Amino acid sequence: MKQDLDRRYFMPSALQVVPDDNFGVYVYCNDGTVRYYNAKHLLKPGTVFEPLMDLKEFKNRLTVINNTIAWDMTGDRDESKCVDLDPCMLLELPIVSDPLEIKEKTA
């Protein structure tokens, strides 16, 4: 897929998100890429992200809402009560290898 997409005509979307054990998120995008977002810098006391400082909560609440990385804070997929990130920033994230891809063993 073409990597220099024109933002005037292309809106990035997250199709799937997969957390890691370091408060990172692998984002499977509609342009065919897998991108990586490290959310550690967001996790601070006194912010909307505070409940996500617990890794279990971070992973369990992570989802796709509004076509972007989101955390479902109430468990009912209410768009008005989720914490989500600007979908336009998805194109700024580094492209990475698919962590779920099965690696072939070499003899």
MMTF fields as JSON, N, C-alpha, C and O atoms, coordinates in Angstrom:
{
  "mmtfVersion": "1.0.0",
  "mmtfProducer": "UNKNOWN",
  "numBonds": 427,
  "numAtoms": 428,
  "numGroups": 107,
  "numChains": 1,
  "numModels": 1,
  "chainsPerModel": [1],
  "groupsPerChain": [107],
  "chainIdList": ["A"],
  "bondAtomList": [4, 2, 8, 6, 12, 10, 16, 14, 20, 18, 24, 22, 28, 26, 32, 30, 36, 34, 40, 38, 44, 42, 48, 46, 52, 50, 56, 54, 60, 58, 64, 62, 68, 66, 72, 70, 76, 74, 80, 78, 84, 82, 88, 86, 92, 90, 96, 94, 100, 98, 104, 102, 108, 106, 112, 110, 116, 114, 120, 118, 124, 122, 128, 126, 132, 130, 136, 134, 140, 138, 144, 142, 148, 146, 152, 150, 156, 154, 160, 158, 164, 162, 168, 166, 172, 170, 176, 174, 180, 178, 184, 182, 188, 186, 192, 190, 196, 194, 200, 198, 204, 202, 208, 206, 212, 210, 216, 214, 220, 218, 224, 222, 228, 226, 232, 230, 236, 234, 240, 238, 244, 242, 248, 246, 252, 250, 256, 254, 260, 258, 264, 262, 268, 266, 272, 270, 276, 274, 280, 278, 284, 282, 288, 286, 292, 290, 296, 294, 300, 298, 304, 302, 308, 306, 312, 310, 316, 314, 320, 318, 324, 322, 328, 326, 332, 330, 336, 334, 340, 338, 344, 342, 348, 346, 352, 350, 356, 354, 360, 358, 364, 362, 368, 366, 372, 370, 376, 374, 380, 378, 384, 382, 388, 386, 392, 390, 396, 394, 400, 398, 404, 402, 408, 406, 412, 410, 416, 414, 420, 418, 424, 422],
  "bondOrderList": [1, 1, 1, 1, 1, 1, 1, 1, 1, 1, 1, 1, 1, 1, 1, 1, 1, 1, 1, 1, 1, 1, 1, 1, 1, 1, 1, 1, 1, 1, 1, 1, 1, 1, 1, 1, 1, 1, 1, 1, 1, 1, 1, 1, 1, 1, 1, 1, 1, 1, 1, 1, 1, 1, 1, 1, 1, 1, 1, 1, 1, 1, 1, 1, 1, 1, 1, 1, 1, 1, 1, 1, 1, 1, 1, 1, 1, 1, 1, 1, 1, 1, 1, 1, 1, 1, 1, 1, 1, 1, 1, 1, 1, 1, 1, 1, 1, 1, 1, 1, 1, 1, 1, 1, 1, 1],
  "groupList": [{"groupName": "MET", "atomNameList": ["N", "CA", "C", "O"], "elementList": ["N", "C", "C", "O"], "formalChargeList": [0, 0, 0, 0], "bondAtomList": [1, 0, 2, 1, 3, 2], "bondOrderList": [1, 1, 2], "singleLetterCode": "M", "chemCompType": "L-PEPTIDE LINKING"}, {"groupName": "LYS", "atomNameList": ["N", "CA", "C", "O"], "elementList": ["N", "C", "C", "O"], "formalChargeList": [0, 0, 0, 0], "bondAtomList": [1, 0, 2, 1, 3, 2], "bondOrderList": [1, 1, 2], "singleLetterCode": "K", "chemCompType": "L-PEPTIDE LINKING"}, {"groupName": "GLN", "atomNameList": ["N", "CA", "C", "O"], "elementList": ["N", "C", "C", "O"], "formalChargeList": [0, 0, 0, 0], "bondAtomList": [1, 0, 2, 1, 3, 2], "bondOrderList": [1, 1, 2], "singleLetterCode": "Q", "chemCompType": "L-PEPTIDE LINKING"}, {"groupName": "ASP", "atomNameList": ["N", "CA", "C", "O"], "elementList": ["N", "C", "C", "O"], "formalChargeList": [0, 0, 0, 0], "bondAtomList": [1, 0, 2, 1, 3, 2], "bondOrderList": [1, 1, 2], "singleLetterCode": "D", "chemCompType": "L-PEPTIDE LINKING"}, {"groupName": "LEU", "atomNameList": ["N", "CA", "C", "O"], "elementList": ["N", "C", "C", "O"], "formalChargeList": [0, 0, 0, 0], "bondAtomList": [1, 0, 2, 1, 3, 2], "bondOrderList": [1, 1, 2], "singleLetterCode": "L", "chemCompType": "L-PEPTIDE LINKING"}, {"groupName": "ARG", "atomNameList": ["N", "CA", "C", "O"], "elementList": ["N", "C", "C", "O"], "formalChargeList": [0, 0, 0, 0], "bondAtomList": [1, 0, 2, 1, 3, 2], "bondOrderList": [1, 1, 2], "singleLetterCode": "R", "chemCompType": "L-PEPTIDE LINKING"}, {"groupName": "TYR", "atomNameList": ["N", "CA", "C", "O"], "elementList": ["N", "C", "C", "O"], "formalChargeList": [0, 0, 0, 0], "bondAtomList": [1, 0, 2, 1, 3, 2], "bondOrderList": [1, 1, 2], "singleLetterCode": "Y", "chemCompType": "L-PEPTIDE LINKING"}, {"groupName": "PHE", "atomNameList": ["N", "CA", "C", "O"], "elementList": ["N", "C", "C", "O"], "formalChargeList": [0, 0, 0, 0], "bondAtomList": [1, 0, 2, 1, 3, 2], "bondOrderList": [1, 1, 2], "singleLetterCode": "F", "chemCompType": "L-PEPTIDE LINKING"}, {"groupName": "PRO", "atomNameList": ["N", "CA", "C", "O"], "elementList": ["N", "C", "C", "O"], "formalChargeList": [0, 0, 0, 0], "bondAtomList": [1, 0, 2, 1, 3, 2], "bondOrderList": [1, 1, 2], "singleLetterCode": "P", "chemCompType": "L-PEPTIDE LINKING"}, {"groupName": "SER", "atomNameList": ["N", "CA", "C", "O"], "elementList": ["N", "C", "C", "O"], "formalChargeList": [0, 0, 0, 0], "bondAtomList": [1, 0, 2, 1, 3, 2], "bondOrderList": [1, 1, 2], "singleLetterCode": "S", "chemCompType": "L-PEPTIDE LINKING"}, {"groupName": "ALA", "atomNameList": ["N", "CA", "C", "O"], "elementList": ["N", "C", "C", "O"], "formalChargeList": [0, 0, 0, 0], "bondAtomList": [1, 0, 2, 1, 3, 2], "bondOrderList": [1, 1, 2], "singleLetterCode": "A", "chemCompType": "L-PEPTIDE LINKING"}, {"groupName": "VAL", "atomNameList": ["N", "CA", "C", "O"], "elementList": ["N", "C", "C", "O"], "formalChargeList": [0, 0, 0, 0], "bondAtomList": [1, 0, 2, 1, 3, 2], "bondOrderList": [1, 1, 2], "singleLetterCode": "V", "chemCompType": "L-PEPTIDE LINKING"}, {"groupName": "ASN", "atomNameList": ["N", "CA", "C", "O"], "elementList": ["N", "C", "C", "O"], "formalChargeList": [0, 0, 0, 0], "bondAtomList": [1, 0, 2, 1, 3, 2], "bondOrderList": [1, 1, 2], "singleLetterCode": "N", "chemCompType": "L-PEPTIDE LINKING"}, {"groupName": "GLY", "atomNameList": ["N", "CA", "C", "O"], "elementList": ["N", "C", "C", "O"], "formalChargeList": [0, 0, 0, 0], "bondAtomList": [1, 0, 2, 1, 3, 2], "bondOrderList": [1, 1, 2], "singleLetterCode": "G", "chemCompType": "PEPTIDE LINKING"}, {"groupName": "CYS", "atomNameList": ["N", "CA", "C", "O"], "elementList": ["N", "C", "C", "O"], "formalChargeList": [0, 0, 0, 0], "bondAtomList": [1, 0, 2, 1, 3, 2], "bondOrderList": [1, 1, 2], "singleLetterCode": "C", "chemCompType": "L-PEPTIDE LINKING"}, {"groupName": "THR", "atomNameList": ["N", "CA", "C", "O"], "elementList": ["N", "C", "C", "O"], "formalChargeList": [0, 0, 0, 0], "bondAtomList": [1, 0, 2, 1, 3, 2], "bondOrderList": [1, 1, 2], "singleLetterCode": "T", "chemCompType": "L-PEPTIDE LINKING"}, {"groupName": "HIS", "atomNameList": ["N", "CA", "C", "O"], "elementList": ["N", "C", "C", "O"], "formalChargeList": [0, 0, 0, 0], "bondAtomList": [1, 0, 2, 1, 3, 2], "bondOrderList": [1, 1, 2], "singleLetterCode": "H", "chemCompType": "L-PEPTIDE LINKING"}, {"groupName": "GLU", "atomNameList": ["N", "CA", "C", "O"], "elementList": ["N", "C", "C", "O"], "formalChargeList": [0, 0, 0, 0], "bondAtomList": [1, 0, 2, 1, 3, 2], "bondOrderList": [1, 1, 2], "singleLetterCode": "E", "chemCompType": "L-PEPTIDE LINKING"}, {"groupName": "ILE", "atomNameList": ["N", "CA", "C", "O"], "elementList": ["N", "C", "C", "O"], "formalChargeList": [0, 0, 0, 0], "bondAtomList": [1, 0, 2, 1, 3, 2], "bondOrderList": [1, 1, 2], "singleLetterCode": "I", "chemCompType": "L-PEPTIDE LINKING"}, {"groupName": "TRP", "atomNameList": ["N", "CA", "C", "O"], "elementList": ["N", "C", "C", "O"], "formalChargeList": [0, 0, 0, 0], "bondAtomList": [1, 0, 2, 1, 3, 2], "bondOrderList": [1, 1, 2], "singleLetterCode": "W", "chemCompType": "L-PEPTIDE LINKING"}],
  "groupTypeList": [0, 1, 2, 3, 4, 3, 5, 5, 6, 7, 0, 8, 9, 10, 4, 2, 11, 11, 8, 3, 3, 12, 7, 13, 11, 6, 11, 6, 14, 12, 3, 13, 15, 11, 5, 6, 6, 12, 10, 1, 16, 4, 4, 1, 8, 13, 15, 11, 7, 17, 8, 4, 0, 3, 4, 1, 17, 7, 1, 12, 5, 4, 15, 11, 18, 12, 12, 15, 18, 10, 19, 3, 0, 15, 13, 3, 5, 3, 17, 9, 1, 14, 11, 3, 4, 3, 8, 14, 0, 4, 4, 17, 4, 8, 18, 11, 9, 3, 8, 4, 17, 18, 1, 17, 1, 15, 10],
  "groupIdList": [1, 2, 3, 4, 5, 6, 7, 8, 9, 10, 11, 12, 13, 14, 15, 16, 17, 18, 19, 20, 21, 22, 23, 24, 25, 26, 27, 28, 29, 30, 31, 32, 33, 34, 35, 36, 37, 38, 39, 40, 41, 42, 43, 44, 45, 46, 47, 48, 49, 50, 51, 52, 53, 54, 55, 56, 57, 58, 59, 60, 61, 62, 63, 64, 65, 66, 67, 68, 69, 70, 71, 72, 73, 74, 75, 76, 77, 78, 79, 80, 81, 82, 83, 84, 85, 86, 87, 88, 89, 90, 91, 92, 93, 94, 95, 96, 97, 98, 99, 100, 101, 102, 103, 104, 105, 106, 107],
  "secStructList": [7, 7, 1, 1, 7, 7, 6, 6, 6, 7, 7, 7, 7, 3, 3, 3, 3, 3, 3, 7, 6, 6, 1, 3, 3, 3, 3, 3, 3, 6, 6, 1, 7, 3, 3, 3, 3, 3, 7, 4, 4, 4, 7, 7, 6, 6, 1, 6, 6, 4, 4, 4, 4, 1, 2, 2, 2, 2, 2, 2, 2, 3, 3, 3, 3, 6, 6, 3, 3, 3, 3, 7, 1, 1, 1, 1, 7, 7, 4, 4, 4, 7, 3, 3, 7, 7, 4, 4, 4, 4, 4, 4, 1, 7, 5, 7, 7, 7, 6, 6, 1, 7, 7, 7, 7, 7, 7],
  "xCoordList": [0.847, 0.0, 0.89, 1.955, 0.466, 1.234, 1.372, 0.385, 2.594, 2.855, 2.75, 2.652, 2.766, 2.684, 1.273, 1.09, 0.292, -1.105, -1.414, -0.911, -2.222, -2.606, -3.718, -4.824, -3.428, -4.403, -5.654, -6.679, -5.578, -6.775, -7.84, -9.031, -7.404, -8.33, -8.393, -9.242, -7.516, -7.445, -7.552, -6.791, -8.491, -8.647, -8.185, -8.771, -7.148, -6.67, -7.697, -8.418, -7.745, -8.638, -7.918, -7.153, -8.176, -7.699, -8.753, -9.942, -8.316, -9.219, -9.165, -10.16, -7.987, -7.77, -6.63, -5.711, -6.691, -5.607, -5.225, -6.083, -3.924, -3.407, -2.411, -1.419, -2.667, -1.745, -0.527, -0.553, 0.541, 1.69, 1.819, 0.966, 2.867, 3.04, 3.755, 4.093, 3.991, 4.696, 3.853, 4.394, 2.526, 1.595, 1.728, 1.541, 2.049, 2.102, 0.926, 0.284, 0.653, -0.474, -0.023, 0.51, -0.242, -0.064, -1.391, -2.445, -1.323, -2.526, -2.537, -1.637, -3.545, -3.723, -4.604, -5.767, -4.035, -4.694, -5.313, -4.986, -6.205, -6.901, -6.031, -6.483, -4.799, -3.883, -3.01, -2.097, -3.295, -2.566, -1.336, -0.64, -1.052, 0.132, -0.207, -1.36, 0.839, 0.759, 1.635, 2.792, 1.09, 1.826, 1.869, 1.09, 2.797, 2.984, 2.856, 3.433, 2.085, 1.919, 2.299, 1.749, 3.233, 3.611, 2.805, 3.005, 1.901, 0.985, 1.483, 0.773, 2.673, 3.169, 3.113, 2.773, 3.444, 3.499, 2.124, 2.045, 1.055, -0.297, -0.74, -1.629, -0.124, -0.592, -0.05, 1.028, -0.818, -0.399, -1.54, -2.706, -1.205, -2.242, -2.957, -2.346, -4.251, -5.026, -5.495, -6.075, -5.254, -5.709, -6.788, -7.024, -7.435, -8.443, -7.819, -8.52, -6.512, -5.81, -5.395, -4.892, -5.594, -5.147, -5.636, -4.84, -6.91, -7.353, -6.592, -6.575, -5.968, -5.259, -3.818, -3.084, -3.405, -2.05, -1.871, -0.745, -2.964, -2.956, -2.941, -3.856, -1.916, -1.751, -2.963, -3.352, -3.556, -4.734, -5.88, -6.55, -6.109, -7.155, -6.816, -7.684, -5.555, -5.093, -5.438, -5.968, -5.134, -5.374, -6.861, -7.354, -7.568, -8.973, -9.881, -10.889, -9.542, -10.398, -10.023, -10.781, -8.864, -8.405, -9.321, -9.689, -9.681, -10.561, -10.44, -9.607, -11.269, -11.39, -12.775, -13.79, -12.807, -14.042, -13.73, -12.633, -14.668, -14.459, -13.302, -12.626, -13.074, -12.02, -10.606, -9.706, -10.403, -9.08, -8.839, -9.715, -7.637, -7.272, -8.177, -8.304, -8.805, -9.695, -9.681, -9.307, -10.101, -10.299, -11.737, -12.186, -12.452, -13.862, -13.931, -13.804, -14.128, -14.037, -15.249, -15.151, -16.387, -17.597, -17.977, -18.798, -17.387, -17.706, -18.935, -19.355, -19.525, -20.724, -20.527, -21.494, -19.272, -18.904, -19.599, -19.933, -19.81, -20.406, -19.329, -18.366, -19.498, -18.507, -18.265, -17.162, -19.29, -19.153, -18.426, -18.053, -18.225, -17.57, -16.256, -15.68, -15.79, -14.509, -13.399, -13.652, -12.182, -11.007, -10.365, -9.922, -10.318, -9.751, -8.717, -8.626, -7.949, -6.884, -7.287, -8.082, -6.746, -7.036, -6.648, -5.484, -7.595, -7.251, -6.237, -5.541, -6.141, -5.169, -3.734, -2.831, -3.525, -2.164, -1.693, -0.507, -2.614, -2.227, -1.174, -0.276, -1.283, -0.31, 1.074, 2.057, 1.158, 2.444, 3.182, 4.378, 2.48, 3.085, 4.042, 3.832, 5.091, 6.035, 5.402, 4.629, 5.749, 5.314, 6.229, 7.452, 5.621, 6.376, 5.952, 4.969, 6.701, 6.336, 5.119, 4.91, 4.338, 3.153, 3.587, 4.222, 3.26, 3.699, 2.974, 3.432, 1.857, 1.091, 1.471, 1.006, 2.321, 2.746, 3.592, 4.499, 3.291, 4.047, 5.379, 5.433, 6.433, 7.778, 8.122, 7.956, 8.6, 9.016, 10.355, 11.264, 10.454, 11.716, 12.69, 12.33, 13.918, 14.952, 15.729, 16.014, 16.062, 16.759, 18.218, 18.956],
  "yCoordList": [-1.174, 0.0, 1.233, 1.237, 2.251, 3.487, 4.146, 4.308, 4.524, 5.061, 6.576, 7.117, 7.273, 8.731, 9.186, 9.949, 8.712, 9.007, 10.473, 11.061, 11.047, 12.451, 12.585, 12.083, 13.252, 13.392, 14.167, 14.09, 14.896, 15.611, 14.629, 14.936, 13.45, 12.481, 11.158, 10.314, 10.981, 9.701, 9.92, 10.698, 9.237, 9.312, 7.987, 6.944, 8.016, 6.77, 6.2, 6.939, 4.891, 4.206, 3.018, 2.322, 2.806, 1.596, 0.519, 0.749, -0.644, -1.772, -2.726, -3.358, -2.819, -3.715, -3.152, -2.534, -3.367, -2.955, -4.13, -4.882, -4.275, -5.366, -4.767, -4.166, -4.925, -4.361, -5.248, -6.446, -4.634, -5.422, -5.262, -4.641, -5.812, -5.779, -4.531, -4.443, -3.564, -2.334, -1.09, -0.011, -1.237, -0.132, 0.393, 1.582, -0.505, -0.168, -0.79, -1.713, -0.264, -0.741, -0.941, -0.026, -2.138, -2.396, -2.06, -2.55, -1.218, -0.733, -1.246, -0.935, -2.022, -2.52, -1.504, -1.313, -0.854, 0.283, -0.082, -1.105, 0.775, 0.554, 0.798, 0.594, 1.23, 1.362, 0.119, 0.094, -0.92, -2.173, -2.256, -3.272, -1.214, -1.204, -1.607, -1.565, -1.998, -2.188, -1.101, -0.944, -0.36, 0.749, 0.537, -0.237, 1.24, 1.049, 2.372, 3.384, 2.343, 3.521, 3.16, 2.221, 3.901, 3.725, 4.722, 5.931, 4.224, 5.08, 5.431, 6.104, 4.998, 5.233, 6.696, 7.01, 7.592, 9.014, 9.591, 10.655, 8.908, 9.374, 8.998, 9.632, 7.975, 7.371, 8.111, 7.8, 9.097, 9.932, 10.077, 10.132, 10.14, 10.375, 11.7, 12.674, 11.721, 12.94, 13.228, 14.285, 12.302, 12.489, 11.455, 10.536, 11.605, 10.621, 9.245, 8.234, 9.217, 7.956, 7.242, 6.12, 7.862, 7.274, 5.84, 5.001, 5.514, 4.127, 3.109, 1.918, 3.581, 2.685, 2.44, 1.733, 3.02, 2.79, 1.341, 0.85, 0.665, -0.762, -1.501, -1.335, -2.308, -2.975, -3.824, -3.875, -4.486, -5.31, -4.441, -4.814, -3.292, -2.369, -1.813, -1.707, -1.461, -0.942, -1.926, -1.538, -3.191, -4.217, -4.539, -4.66, -4.677, -5.078, -4.021, -4.356, -2.769, -1.682, -1.221, -0.489, -1.645, -1.243, -1.807, -2.981, -0.962, -1.362, -0.357, 0.548, -0.526, 0.462, 1.093, 0.404, 2.385, 3.176, 4.438, 4.985, 4.896, 6.091, 5.902, 6.867, 4.675, 4.349, 4.627, 4.866, 4.6, 4.88, 4.094, 3.381, 4.242, 3.643, 4.242, 5.462, 3.377, 3.869, 2.911, 1.744, 3.446, 2.639, 2.832, 3.952, 1.723, 1.718, 1.769, 0.742, 2.951, 3.149, 2.622, 2.379, 2.439, 1.987, 0.549, -0.056, 0.004, -1.36, -1.482, -2.595, -0.355, -0.423, 0.177, 0.423, 0.409, 0.942, 2.266, 2.542, 3.073, 4.399, 5.362, 5.643, 5.865, 6.764, 8.01, 8.555, 8.459, 9.688, 9.463, 10.422, 8.203, 7.904, 7.151, 6.66, 7.065, 6.406, 7.449, 8.65, 6.972, 7.825, 7.373, 6.231, 8.281, 7.886, 8.893, 10.01, 8.473, 9.302, 9.794, 9.154, 10.912, 11.507, 10.53, 10.139, 10.124, 9.166, 9.705, 8.922, 11.019, 11.582, 11.299, 11.248, 11.115, 10.848, 9.44, 9.136, 8.576, 7.205, 7.169, 6.328, 8.073, 8.096, 8.547, 8.327, 9.169, 9.626, 8.516, 8.634, 7.457, 6.371, 5.565, 5.433, 5.025, 4.213, 2.903, 2.268, 2.525, 1.242, 0.159, 0.305, -0.928, -2.025, -3.354, -3.426, -4.39, -5.742, -6.206, -5.798, -7.044, -7.593, -8.545, -9.562, -8.238, -9.105, -10.45, -11.396, -10.538, -11.78, -12.69, -13.826, -12.178, -12.961, -14.142, -13.985, -15.299, -16.498, -16.468, -16.362, -16.561, -16.558, -17.97, -18.936, -18.071, -19.371, -19.75, -18.928, -21.001, -21.492, -21.756, -22.314, -21.347, -21.633, -22.859, -23.033, -23.697, -24.947, -24.712, -25.655],
  "zCoordList": [0.0, 0.0, 0.0, 0.618, -0.674, -0.783, 0.587, 1.304, 0.95, 2.283, 2.368, 3.47, 1.247, 1.278, 0.896, -0.053, 1.64, 1.351, 1.611, 2.569, 0.775, 0.882, 1.92, 1.719, 3.014, 4.094, 3.682, 4.358, 2.604, 2.152, 1.676, 1.696, 1.251, 0.68, 1.443, 1.156, 2.391, 3.098, 4.595, 5.17, 5.224, 6.672, 7.262, 6.972, 8.082, 8.676, 9.651, 10.321, 9.712, 10.642, 11.252, 10.585, 12.513, 13.178, 12.965, 13.188, 12.538, 12.345, 13.53, 13.884, 14.134, 15.267, 16.094, 15.557, 17.4, 18.292, 19.183, 19.646, 19.414, 20.239, 21.227, 20.815, 22.536, 23.527, 23.737, 23.453, 24.24, 24.68, 26.194, 26.828, 26.767, 28.221, 28.716, 29.897, 27.835, 28.208, 27.947, 27.705, 27.995, 27.737, 26.313, 26.053, 25.406, 23.989, 23.271, 23.771, 22.081, 21.288, 19.842, 19.215, 19.327, 17.901, 17.235, 17.638, 16.212, 15.542, 14.104, 13.323, 13.761, 12.399, 11.677, 12.032, 10.658, 10.002, 8.658, 8.057, 8.209, 6.942, 5.717, 4.59, 5.919, 4.779, 4.625, 3.799, 5.43, 5.337, 6.216, 6.206, 6.973, 7.822, 9.252, 9.682, 9.967, 11.41, 12.0, 11.608, 12.931, 13.551, 15.053, 15.609, 15.705, 17.142, 17.882, 17.484, 18.971, 19.815, 21.245, 21.82, 21.814, 23.209, 24.027, 23.911, 24.849, 25.602, 26.997, 27.745, 27.367, 28.729, 29.142, 30.283, 28.219, 28.573, 28.931, 29.546, 28.555, 28.864, 30.271, 30.839, 30.824, 32.069, 33.281, 33.788, 33.737, 34.863, 35.854, 35.462, 37.152, 38.16, 37.904, 37.465, 38.183, 38.036, 36.621, 36.369, 35.688, 34.306, 33.987, 34.772, 32.847, 32.435, 32.202, 32.179, 32.032, 31.788, 33.08, 33.022, 34.227, 35.497, 35.707, 36.127, 35.435, 35.639, 34.786, 35.098, 33.719, 32.803, 33.215, 32.524, 34.342, 34.846, 35.284, 35.365, 35.564, 35.864, 34.521, 33.714, 34.282, 32.986, 32.611, 31.444, 33.595, 33.314, 32.793, 31.83, 33.417, 32.956, 31.578, 30.711, 31.384, 30.094, 28.978, 27.936, 29.205, 28.192, 28.032, 26.91, 29.144, 29.086, 28.477, 27.855, 28.645, 28.147, 26.736, 26.101, 26.247, 24.918, 23.832, 23.864, 22.878, 21.786, 20.646, 20.687, 19.645, 18.57, 18.688, 18.592, 18.894, 18.898, 18.108, 18.219, 17.326, 16.495, 15.516, 15.162, 15.081, 14.106, 14.6, 13.795, 15.897, 16.434, 17.718, 18.206, 18.246, 19.525, 20.592, 20.695, 21.385, 22.434, 23.614, 23.501, 24.74, 25.936, 26.37, 26.611, 26.465, 26.85, 28.375, 29.041, 28.918, 30.362, 31.127, 32.329, 30.46, 31.148, 30.811, 31.501, 29.761, 29.367, 28.489, 28.171, 28.089, 27.255, 25.861, 25.14, 25.494, 24.177, 23.866, 22.714, 24.884, 24.728, 24.237, 24.95, 23.01, 22.415, 23.256, 23.261, 23.962, 24.752, 26.073, 26.749, 26.442, 27.716, 27.544, 28.515, 26.303, 26.073, 26.078, 25.987, 26.184, 26.028, 24.725, 24.605, 23.744, 22.459, 21.985, 22.494, 21.006, 20.447, 19.064, 18.375, 18.672, 17.37, 16.261, 16.177, 15.405, 14.35, 13.345, 12.7, 13.2, 12.25, 12.679, 11.845, 13.988, 14.458, 14.125, 14.254, 13.695, 13.355, 12.253, 12.276, 11.296, 10.2, 10.651, 9.944, 11.808, 12.337, 13.085, 13.353, 13.416, 14.186, 13.321, 12.115, 13.933, 13.157, 12.685, 13.403, 11.474, 10.923, 11.483, 11.494, 11.947, 12.555, 11.937, 11.198, 12.249, 11.818, 12.602, 13.745, 11.992, 12.634, 13.753, 13.473, 15.015, 16.109, 16.122, 16.762, 15.424, 15.397, 14.238, 14.146, 13.356, 12.203, 12.669, 13.486, 12.15, 12.513, 11.777, 10.552, 12.544, 11.96, 11.507, 12.253, 10.282, 9.767, 10.378, 10.491, 10.764, 11.315, 10.181, 9.144, 10.398, 9.403, 9.852, 11.037, 8.898, 9.226, 9.462, 9.749]
}
